[in-house]
Amino acid sequence: MDAQAIVKFIKTSPKVNKDRVFLIGKSLGGAVALNLLSTLKEPIFKGVVIESTFTNVIDMADILFPFLKVIGPLKKYVLKISWDNMRLVK
């Protein structure tokens, strides 16, 4: 919701130089930035920087909670958010 509010502010504020706005996301913020980009109808950012984010939540769960590997494909039904960043990067 914060990311959507920022987009609204950028679009409506006369104080924002729209030719100089970049989107930057680091770690979890990278996933938020990629998700935001995937929902935009028209481009509003001059460029995008994504730093140190993850491929998707399922891969991250395997790293943080190795014991979840035993449930294999069931993870996609258990986890509510996939944040599949590799799918969003073109």
Beta strands, then each sheet from edge to edge (+ up, - down):
strand 1: 22-26
strand 2: 47-51
sheet 1: 1+ 2+
end
